[in-house]
C-alpha cells in the first residue's frame, strides 16, 4: 500500500475508568510523535482509536457496541481506520481479532514504537514530532478543564475474588516518587491544571515493589511540595489503607482535598470472606470514625457490591444497617457481574440477577435517605474549580466532589469566569445529588488557597 501524502489525524473514544484515560492520553502523544495530529472530532478524523474497558459485563458490552458503531461508519467512509486498544482487547485478544476482522489495527502494548509501526501499517507516512515529549507524553488531556489524573502504579496484587484486573494487568508496578512529582508539576505548568486526582488499582500498597514496603505517606509528602498544584485528591483507597501517619498528614494539609474514596464492597463478614477481602461492618465503622476524627470535614465515598455469590437476605440486611450508620457523602452500588477467570465466577450460591438488581435499587434509596450533608458546608463559601459552562450556568467542584462520579455545584454564570478558573463559591442547598450555589468572585492567587 502506498503512503498517504497528507498529515493524518486521530481521535480517541475512551471507555472505562480514569486509569484507562491516562493511557489514552499517552497514546495520543505517541500518535503525535508519529506525525499524526490529535483531532477531537471522531466523525472527521482519519483514525479512530477506541480504548476499551473489559472489567465487567456492562462495560464489555459498551466496548463491543462502540467498536461495531465505528465499523458501521467505515461503510460510509471507507478510508476511515478503526484501531482498538484497552482492557477488552488485552483480555480477549484472540477472540476479538477473529470476530472483528474489519478492525484495521490492534494495540495490546501501545508503546511509542508500536504506534509508529501501526501508523505505517495503516498506510500513513512515518514521521516524528517534537511535540511527543510534552508533559511526560501527555500533551492532550481528555477531561474537564483544570483537572488531570496521575496514575501511581499499574496492576494489582490483591486476591479479591470478583475482580478480573490482576488477570488483565498483572502484578503491581509502581512508578518512582521523583517521576510522579515531576509529572504533577508538569501537568500544572503546561496545562494549567489545578486539581490532580491520584489513581491506581491499589494506592494503599504503592511502592511495595520498588521500596520493599508501602510508601504512600512518603509519596503524599513529596507531592505536597509541588506548589504549582492547587490541590490533590486521593481515590480508590483499599480498606484500612491509610495508617495513622498518613491520616495525620492529610488532616493537616489543606492542599489535599478533604475527600476519601474507599471502596468497601460489603459489610457482612461472610460475604467479605468470600470476596477475599478484610474486615466487617463493625471494623469499618470504627475505621471511618477514626478517619473523620483525624481528617476534619472529610467527604467519604464508597462503592458497594450486592448479589455476590453466597449473599443471603440476612447479609444484605446487615449491609443496609451499615449504610444507615456510615452515612456516606457519596456512594456507588453495583450488582455483581460474574466474570470468567475469577474465583467468584466458580463459587456456589450464585444470586439471581433480578435479586441483585433489586438489592442495588434498595440500597441506593437507603443511601439517599441517610446521606450526611454536613461536609458540604451548606451556606458557607469555599474555593471551587469551574469545570463547565452551559445555558448560562457554571458547573463547579469543591474539594467535596470528585470528577465524573459525584455531583456538582451549579451556579449562575458570572462575567469574567470561565471553565478552568478557581473561584470563591457559596454552596446554598442540595438539589438531589447536585447543589445550587453562587460564585462570589474569582480567585487570582488560586495556588495559595486553603480548604
N, C-alpha and C positions, 0 to 999 in steps of 0.2 A: 504494500500500500504506500502511496506517495505521501510525503509530509505536506501538511497544510501550510500555506504561506502566511496566514493571519494569526495574530495573537489570540489564543483561545481563552475562554472564561469558564470558571467552575462555580457552581452554587452548592450549598450544603443543606440537606434536610437532616437535622439532628433529632434523634429519638432517645427517650430514656432519661437517665439521671444526669446531674451536673458533671459527674466524673466522665461520662461519655462526651459531654460538651467540651471539656478541656481537650480531649483527644481530637474532636472535630476541629477545634481552633488550631491545634498543632498541624493537622493535615492541611488546613487552609494555607498555613505558612509554607508547608512543604510544596504544595502546588505552586505557590507564588515563586518559590525557589527554582521551580522547573519552568518558569516563564508563563504560568497560567494565572491570569488575573481572577481575583475573587469577585463574584457578582451575586448580590443577594436575591436577584430575580431568577427563580428556578424555571420560569417559563421562557426565558430569553437566553440562558447560558448554553454553552456548548457541551458541558459536562455537568451532570447532577450526581453528587455523592450522597448516598443515603447511609447514614451512620446508625445502624440498627441497635435495638435492645433485645436481649434474649433471656431476661431474668424470670418472668412469669408468663403464664398463658396469655392474658390480655395484651401485654407488651409484645409478645411474639406475633400475635395476630395483627396488631397495628403495624409492625415492621413489614410483614408479608404484604398486607394491603397497600402500604406505601410503595413498596417495590413494584407491585402489579400496576399501580396507577401511573407510575412513570414509564413502565414498559408499554402501557397503552398509549401514552403520549408519543412514544417513538414511532407509532404508526402514522401520526400526523407530522412528525418531524424526524425523518429517517436518519438525519445527521446527528441527532442527539445521542450522547454516550451516557449510559447509566452505569454507575460504579457503586458497589455495595461493600460496606465495612461494618465493624462493630461486633457486639456480643453474639447476635444471632448467627452471623457467619462463623465466628470463632467456635460456636457450639455445634453447628450443624453444617460444617464446611462441605463435605461430600454430597450430602442430600440436597442442599440448596443449589449447588452447581449443576447437579443432574436435573433438578426440577425446573430450573430457570436458566436455560441455555441462552436466552435472549440478553441476559446481563452482559455488558461489554467488558467489565473488569471487576476483580475481587481484590480486596485489601485485607489480608489477615494480620500482617505485621506492617503497619503503614509507616515505615521509616522513610526519610527523605530520599534515600537511594531507591527504594522500591517504587515510590511515587514517580521519580524521574523515569524509571523503566516503564511504568504504566502509561505515562504520557506518550512515550514513544510507541508503545504497543497500540494505543488508541489512534495513532496516525498523526500526532501533532509533533512539530519540530521540538527537539530537546534544547532548552536554553537554561541559563542560570540568571539569578536575580539577587542583588544585594539585599533586597527587602526581606529575604527569608530569615535574616539574623535578628530581626526586631523582637524585643520582648520575649526572649527565650523561645523563639519560634512561634509567637502568638501575636502577630500584627493585627489579627481580626478577633474581636470578641463578639460572641453570639448571644448577648443578653441585654438586660436593661442598662441604660446609661449609668455610669458611676459605680457599677458593680462588676466584680470578677471572682472567679473561683481559683483556689490554689490547691492542687492535688498533692497531698503529702506522701502518698505511697500508692502502690498498685498491688492487687491481690489480697488474700486473707488467709490466716492460719486457724481461724476459729472452726469448730466442728459442727456448727448449727445444722441440724438435721434437715431442715426445709430449704436450705439455701444452695443454689447452683453456682454461686460466684467462685468459690475456690476451684471448682472443676473447670470453669471458663478461664479465669485469670491466674490461677496458680497461687503459689505461696506469696506472702507479703514481701514486697521490695520497697523499702523506704528510700526517700531522696535525702541527701545530706542537708543538714541545717544551713550551711552557708549558701547553698544553691537556692533553697526556698526563700531565704532572706533577700537574696539578690533579685529573685523573680518578683517578690512582693513589691520591692522598691521600684523595679522597672515598670510594673503594671500601673503604679501610681504616677510615675514620672511621664510615661509615654502615652497613657490612655486617660489620665485624669481620674483614675479610679479612687473612690472614697472608701468603699466597703469591700473587703476581701473575705470570702467565705472559705474556711478551711475544711477540706473534704478528704475522705479516704474510706476504704471499706471498714477499716478499724483504726481510727485515730488514737484510741487508748493505748494501742500496742506500738505506736510509732517509734521507730528507732531500734527495736529489739534486734533486728537482723544486722544493723550497722554497728551498734554500740554495745550490744550484749545485754542491754536492759532497756525498758521503755524510757524514752527521753522526751515525752510530750511537754512536761513542765519546762525543760530547757529550751525546747523549740518555742514555746509561748513567750518565754522571757526574751529570746532573741528577736522574735517578731515584734515584741513590744517596743523595741528600739528603732523600728522603722517609722520615723516620724512623718514620712510622706503620706502614710495611710491614715485616714480619719479613724476607722475602727475595723476590727476583725470580728468574725462570727464563727463559732465552733459548732459543727454539725456531725451527726452520726456517731455520737459517743456511746460506747458499749457500757452496760450497767456497771456501776461501781468503778468506772474508768478514770474518774478524777480523784486523786488522793488528796489528803489534807493540804499538802504544799501547793498543788495546782488550784484548789479551791480558794486558798488564802490569796494567791496571786491574782486570780481572776476577779475575786471580790474587791480587790484594791485598785484595779486598773480600769478607769472609765473608758479607755480606748479599746477594750474588749467588750463587745455587746453583752449586756446583761440578758443573755439568752442561751439556753442549752437545749439541744436536740438529742434526746437519749431514747432510742427505740427499745422498749422493754418487751414487746411482743405478747406477754401474758402476765398473769399474776398467780395462777394456780401452780403449786409446786409440781404436781404430777404432770401437767402439760408442759411446763418448762423443762422438766427432766426428759420428756420425750423429744423436746426440741433441742436437747443437749445444750441448754443454757442455764446459767446460775440463778440462784435466788428464789424469792417468792414475794407475794404481795406485802407481807409484813416487813420484810427486809427492804423492799423497795420504798415503802412509805417512810421508814426510818432514814434511809439514804436521802430521799427527797427533802425531808425536814432539815437534814444537815446541810444540803446544798442551799436551801433557802436561808438558813441562818448565816452561813458563811458568805453568801453572794446575795446581798440585799436587793430586792426588786427584780430578781431574775424571772424571765418568762420561760416556762418549761413546755417543750413539745415532746410528744412521744408518738410511737407507731405501735399499733396492736394488731395481732393476727388471730382471727377466730376461725373455728372449724378445722383446726389441726387434728390429725388422727388421734383418737382417744379422748377428745374434749367432750365431757359429759355436760348435761344441763347444770349439774352442781358446780362444775368447773367454770362454766360461763357465768353463773350467778356470783361466784367468787370474784371473777373479773369485773363484773358490774359494780360490786361493792367497792372494789379497789378504785375504780374510776370515780365513784362518788366521793371517796375520801381524798384522792390525789388532787382533784380539781385543777387539771392541766389547763394552761392557756391555749394550747394548740394540740390537736390530736388527730392522727390519721388512723383509719380502720380498714383492714383488707381481709376478705375471705381467703382461706387457704387455697393455694394453687398447687396441685400435685405436679412435681417436676421430675421427669425421668432422670435417673442418675443420682438422685438424692436419697438419703436414708428414709425420710418421711414418705417417699413415694411407695416404699415397700412395707410400711408399717400397717398393722391391723387396726381395726376401729375407725376406718375411713368415715368421715361425716358427709352426709348428703349435701350437695351443692346448695339446694334450696334452704337447708337448715343454716348453713354457714352464711348465706346471703341475709337471711332474716336476722341472725345474731348481729351481723355487722350493722344493719339498719337500727336495731335496738340500741346498740352501743353508741352509735353516732348521736341519736336523740338524747341519750342519757348524758353524754358529754356536753351537749348544748345546754342542758338544764343545770349542770353542776359547774360549769366553767367559771373560774375565778378571774374577774376583770381588774383586780387591784394593781397588778404590774403595769397595766396600760395607762395608769395615772390620768384618768379622765378629768378634764377641767384644767390640767396643768400644761405648760409649754415645754416642749422638748426639741432637741435637734432632730432633723429628719432629712432624708435624701429624696429628692423629687425624681421619679422614675418614668412618668408617662404623662402626656397631655392629650385629652380627648374631649371635645364638645364643651370647652370652657371649664373643664375640671382637671385638676392635677392629682395624680396618684402619688402618694408619698409612703416612705417606710421609715419608722423609727427603729431603735435598737430591738424593739419587741416583735418585729415582723420580718421573717426571712423571705427572700425572693422565691417566687413561684409556688411555694407550698402554703403560705399564710395569707391572711387578708391584707388590706392596705388601708391607709387613711386618705379619704377623699376630701379635697379642699377646693374652694373656688379659685379659678385662675387669678394670678396676681401679676401685674405688669413687671417685666424685667426678670421673671423667674421662669426657668426652663428645665426640662429633664436633665439630670446630671448635677444640678445645683444642690447645695446644702442650705437648709432654711431653718428658722425657728418656727415651730408648729404647735398650736394648741389642739389637743385631742379632746373633742367635746363629748361625743356619745358613740355608743356601739350600735351598729345597724346590721344585724346578722353577724357575719364573720368579718365585715369591714367596719370602718369607723368614719365618722364625719369630724372635720376639724377646720381650722383656719390658719393660714400662713400669716405670721406676724411680721416677718421680714427675712431678708436674705442674709446668710452668714458669710461674711467676707473671709474671715480667718478660720475657715472650716476645720483645719487640721489641729487647731489648738483648743477645740471644744471638749467639754466633759460629757458625762452621760446625759 
